[in-house]
Structures are given as C-alpha cells and as structure tokens.
Amino acid sequence: MRTLIAVVFVLFVSPSMAGVITYDFSRIVLGGDAQQSSLYGEITFDESETQFNMNTWLSFFFELEFDGIKYEIYEQDISYFEISDLNDGVYGDEGDEGFELFIADANSTYEFSIYSGFAGLGRADTCVFDLNGNDRCAGGLFQLVKSNDGTSTTVSEPASFATAILILFALASVRKRNN
C-alpha cells in the first residue's frame, strides 16, 4: 500500500512537459543599408496556447540596430503589442495587429520610438524614430517564421501538487481513524 501511495504522489507532483513554439520576426532593414539600422525579434508560446498575447507568451526578445549600435528591447519597453494572427506569415497586416515600443538608453543620448503594423503605425510599415527627428522605415512588415524546435520546457502544476497534499492528508486521517 505504501508503494502505491508513493507512486501516486510522485505522479501528481511531477511537472508536465510542454513543447514550445517560436515565432521569429525576420530582420528588416530600416532606411537604407548605409544607415546600418535593422530590427528583428522573436516571441515564444507554449504549443498548447490558444490565446496569443503579452500575458501568455513565455519569452520576448527584440533587438534594434541603429547606426551600428545594438539595443536590446525588453518587455518594459513595450507600450502595446497586439496580436491578431501569427499563422498568416506576416505581422501587422491586420487592423488590430501591431506594436509600439519605446527605448531609452541611459548610456547615450538616444531614445527611440518603434512602430509596426496597422495597429502601431496605421499602415503596412515598420519605422523607428529618434529624438532628433530622424525616421527610418522598412517600407514593409515583418515576415514571421513559425518553428517548433522539438524541445520541451517544464511547466509547473500547483493544482496537482495541492491535490497530492490533500490525498496525503486524507490517507493520514483514514490511518489515524483506523488506529
């Protein structure tokens, strides 16, 4: 009986494994090649996710290169990031899809505003603006590449753990009552 209880307990508290889907936002050149400005990024979701938004992604990474200097963009830099359809291969092509990002670098005089898509810029384009009034646009939107790299990530299951604890308490009560 103790072995059965131990097996049940281990099964309940073991974490689940979930696959990860990554959406790569292809690198786009902002302005001319001579200006050395580009933007790219990626977001990942659990493969079972059905609601794609900022609250459900597992990770977010974007990087802006402006005049040859690279700036990482973090979640706190997001003003908004609206997702409508990631499976159509293009980001920002629908009226309610796009983003607005703001970057302030304490180590330089640069601050950037980045807009993409109809919800971010109001048109099918991606642009970056700096404090000096310089704007660099791509003349298009991000192409998306969806990949499931076959790796799994551990997903905690607090409900299963709580259930296992309740079962242990119930078994202890029954045993105590029998004695």
C-alpha positions in Angstrom: 0.0 0.0 0.0 2.8 2.4 0.8 4.4 1.8 -2.6 1.1 2.6 -4.3 0.8 5.8 -2.3 4.4 6.8 -3.2 3.7 6.2 -6.9 0.5 8.2 -6.9 2.3 11.0 -5.0 5.2 11.1 -7.5 2.9 11.2 -10.4 0.8 14.1 -9.0 3.8 16.3 -8.2 5.8 15.6 -11.3 5.9 18.6 -13.6 4.4 18.4 -17.1 6.5 18.8 -20.2 5.2 21.2 -22.8 6.5 22.0 -26.3 7.5 25.5 -27.3 6.5 27.3 -30.5 8.7 30.2 -31.6 7.7 33.0 -33.9 10.7 34.6 -35.5 10.2 38.2 -36.7 12.6 38.3 -39.7 15.3 41.0 -39.7 14.1 44.1 -41.6 16.3 46.9 -42.7 15.2 50.4 -41.6 16.1 53.1 -44.1 19.0 52.3 -46.5 21.7 49.7 -46.0 24.2 52.5 -45.5 22.4 53.7 -42.4 23.1 50.4 -40.6 19.7 50.1 -39.0 17.6 47.0 -38.6 15.1 45.3 -36.3 14.4 41.7 -35.5 12.9 39.6 -32.7 11.1 36.5 -31.5 8.4 35.5 -29.2 7.6 32.0 -27.8 4.5 30.4 -26.6 3.5 27.0 -25.1 2.5 24.8 -28.0 -1.0 24.3 -26.4 -1.6 28.0 -26.1 -4.7 29.3 -27.9 -4.7 33.0 -26.8 -1.7 34.8 -28.2 -0.9 38.0 -26.3 1.6 39.6 -24.0 0.2 37.8 -21.0 0.6 34.3 -22.5 4.0 34.4 -24.1 6.8 32.5 -22.5 9.6 34.8 -23.8 10.1 38.0 -25.7 13.2 39.3 -27.4 13.8 42.1 -29.9 16.9 43.9 -31.0 17.3 47.3 -32.7 20.5 48.2 -34.5 20.7 51.9 -35.1 23.8 53.4 -36.7 25.7 50.2 -36.0 24.9 50.2 -32.2 22.7 47.4 -30.9 19.9 48.0 -28.4 18.1 45.1 -26.7 14.4 45.7 -26.3 12.8 44.4 -23.1 9.2 43.8 -22.1 9.2 47.0 -20.1 9.9 48.9 -23.3 6.5 47.8 -24.8 3.7 50.4 -24.9 1.5 47.8 -26.6 1.9 44.7 -28.6 -1.3 43.5 -30.3 -1.5 40.1 -32.0 -4.3 39.0 -34.3 -3.0 36.2 -36.5 0.5 34.8 -36.2 -0.1 31.9 -38.6 -0.5 34.0 -41.7 3.2 34.6 -42.0 3.0 38.4 -41.8 2.9 40.5 -38.6 0.9 43.8 -38.6 -1.2 43.2 -41.8 -4.5 43.4 -39.9 -6.2 46.4 -38.4 -5.8 45.2 -34.8 -2.2 43.9 -35.1 0.9 45.9 -34.5 3.2 47.2 -31.8 4.6 50.4 -30.3 8.0 50.2 -28.4 10.0 52.9 -26.6 13.7 52.5 -25.8 15.6 54.9 -23.6 19.3 54.2 -23.3 20.9 55.7 -20.1 24.4 55.4 -21.7 23.7 57.5 -24.7 21.6 60.4 -25.9 19.3 58.1 -27.9 15.7 57.4 -27.3 13.7 55.6 -29.8 10.1 55.0 -30.7 9.4 52.0 -32.9 6.1 51.3 -34.6 5.0 48.4 -36.7 1.7 47.4 -38.4 -1.7 48.9 -38.8 -2.4 49.0 -35.0 1.0 50.6 -34.3 1.6 52.9 -37.3 -1.6 52.9 -39.1 -0.1 51.4 -42.3 1.7 48.4 -43.6 5.2 49.6 -42.5 7.7 49.4 -39.6 9.5 52.6 -38.6 11.9 53.8 -35.9 12.1 57.5 -34.8 14.8 59.0 -32.6 14.8 62.2 -30.5 16.5 64.1 -33.3 13.5 63.7 -35.6 15.2 61.1 -37.8 12.9 58.4 -39.0 13.9 55.2 -40.8 11.2 53.0 -42.3 11.4 49.5 -43.7 8.7 50.0 -46.3 7.1 46.8 -45.2 6.1 44.4 -42.4 7.8 41.6 -40.5 7.7 38.2 -42.1 7.0 35.5 -39.5 8.6 32.1 -39.3 6.9 29.6 -37.0 9.0 26.8 -35.6 8.5 24.1 -33.1 12.1 23.1 -32.2 11.0 19.9 -30.6 12.3 20.9 -27.2 10.2 20.8 -24.1 10.1 23.1 -21.2 8.9 22.3 -17.6 5.6 23.7 -16.7 4.7 23.8 -13.0 1.4 22.4 -11.9 0.5 23.8 -8.5 -3.0 22.3 -8.7 -1.6 18.8 -9.0 0.7 19.5 -6.0 -2.2 20.7 -3.9 -4.2 17.6 -4.9 -1.4 15.4 -3.9 -1.1 17.1 -0.5 -4.9 16.7 0.0 -4.7 13.0 -0.8 -1.8 12.5 1.7 -3.9 14.3 4.4 -6.9 12.1 3.6 -4.8 8.9 3.8 -3.3 10.1 7.1 -6.8 10.8 8.5 -8.0 7.4 7.5 -5.0 5.7 9.0 -5.3 7.6 12.2 -9.0 6.7 12.4 -8.3 3.0 11.9 -5.8 3.0 14.8 
